[in-house]
C-alpha cells in the first residue's frame, strides 16, 4: 500500500495541474484581466506559504544580504513575473490544451539553456547524452507541430459530439475554446510563441534557483519571498496596463474560484504533496507523470468545452511525450553513471509551483 502511495499522489498532483490550466483559461476568457489574475494568485500564494515558512523554518539560520535580496528580486522578475504574465496572456489567445502541452518542453529547454550557460555538458559518445539531445529536439519539434499543424479533425470524436449535442444537453457555460481569440489563426500563432517564450523564461529561472538556494537554503522562506516580489512586480505591471478599479473586483464566480484554486490548492497543498514525492522517489519520477495533465486537459476541453481535436495536434502531443521521456531517460541514466555531473534541474513543473529547490 505504501509503495503505491507515491503513484496516487502524483496522479492527484497532475489532475490539480490540469485544473490549473482549465481554471486559468476559464477566468481569463470570461473577461478577467490576466495581469490582475497573476497579482491575486501570487498574493494568495504568499499568504498561504508565509505561515508555513514561519513555523517550519523559524529555527533555520539563513543569512540575507542586500546583494542576495537583489538577486532574488531579479530572478523573481524573470522566472515568475515575466513568465506568469506572458503565460496568462498567451492562454487567452490559444487553449488550455496547448498550455498543458507546451509544459512538456520545459525539461528540453532547461537542458538547452544549461548547455549554453556551460552548466551541463553534452556527451555525444554516451548513450544518455544522445538521448538527452534527441529528446530535446523531438520535444521542441512536437511543441511546434502541436502549435502550428492542425490536420484533419478526429472524426470519431466529432461524430460522438454531434450525437450528444443533438440528443443531450452539453454544457456550454464558460466555454473558452469558443472565444474569438482562440479561433483566430493569427492570435493562435501569437499565443503559441508567447507560451514557448514563457516556458523558456521559466526554464532559465529553474536553473538560476540552484545558486540562490546555496546562498539561502531556507526553501519555504525563499519561495514565499519570491511570491511576494512577483506579486508586487505584477501589481505595477497590472496597474500600468489597466487602471480601471473594476478590473480588480471579484464576485462569487469562476474568477474568484480560479484565483483561490491556483493560490491555495496548487501552490499550497500540491506543493507539499509533490515535495513529498520528490523526497520519496526523486525528481525524475515526478516528471514522468507530466503528460497526464495534458491528457486530462485535452479530454476535458473536448468533451465539456467543445474543443476540436485534430490529428496533427495529436501527433505533436505524441512527439512531446516521446521527447520528454527520452530526455528523462537520458537524465536518469546520467545520474546513475555519473551523479556529480547532473547539475541542472530538468523536471517539468507548471508555473507557480515549488519543488524542493527548483521551482515556485
DAMOFEN-V575217 format. One record per backbone hydrogen bond with DSSP energy under -1.0 kcal/mol. NH is the residue of the N-H (numbers start at 1). CO is the residue of the C=O. Records with the same first field share a line. If there is no record, write none. Layout:
NH=CO / CO
//
This chain:
8=4
9=5
10=6
11=7
12=8
13=9
14=10
15=11
16=12
17=13
18=14
19=15
20=16
21=17
22=18
23=19
24=20
25=21
26=22
27=23
28=24
29=25
30=26
31=28
32=27
37=33
38=34
39=35
40=36
41=37
42=38
43=39
44=40
45=41
46=42
47=43
48=44
49=45
50=46
53=49
54=50
55=51
56=52
57=53
69=65
70=66
71=67
72=68
73=69
74=70
75=71
76=72
77=73
78=74
79=75
80=76
81=76
82=77
84=80
85=81
86=82
87=83
88=84
89=85
90=86
91=87
93=90
94=90
99=95
100=96
101=97
102=98
104=101
105=102
106=103
109=105
110=106
111=107
112=108
113=109
114=110
115=111
116=112
117=113
118=115
119=114
120=114
126=123
130=126
131=127
132=128
133=129
134=130
135=131
136=132
137=133
138=134
139=135
140=136
141=137
142=138
143=139
144=140
145=141
146=142
147=143
148=144
149=145
154=309
158=154
159=155
160=156
161=157
162=158
163=159
164=160
165=161
166=162
167=163
168=164
178=175
179=176
183=179
184=180
188=184
189=185
190=186
191=187
192=188
193=189
194=190
195=191
196=192
197=193
198=194
199=195
200=196
201=197
202=198
203=199
204=200
205=201
206=202
207=203
208=204
212=208
213=209
214=210
215=211
216=212
219=217
222=218
223=219
224=220
225=221
226=222
227=223
228=224
229=225
230=226
231=227
232=228
233=229
234=230
235=231
236=232
237=233
238=234
239=235
240=236
241=237
242=238
247=244
248=245
249=246
253=251
257=253
258=254
259=255
260=256
261=257
262=258
263=259
264=260
266=261
267=262
268=264
269=264
270=265
272=268
273=269
274=270
275=271
276=272
277=273
278=274
279=275
280=276
281=277
282=278
286=282
287=283
288=284
289=286
290=287
292=289
293=290
295=291
296=292
297=293
298=294
299=295
300=296
301=297
302=298
303=299
304=300
307=301
311=152
312=150
314=310
315=311
316=312
317=313
318=314
319=315
320=316
321=317
322=318
323=319
324=320
325=321
326=322
327=323
328=324
329=325
330=326
331=327
332=328
333=329
334=330
335=331
336=332
337=333
338=334
341=338
343=341
353=350
358=355
//
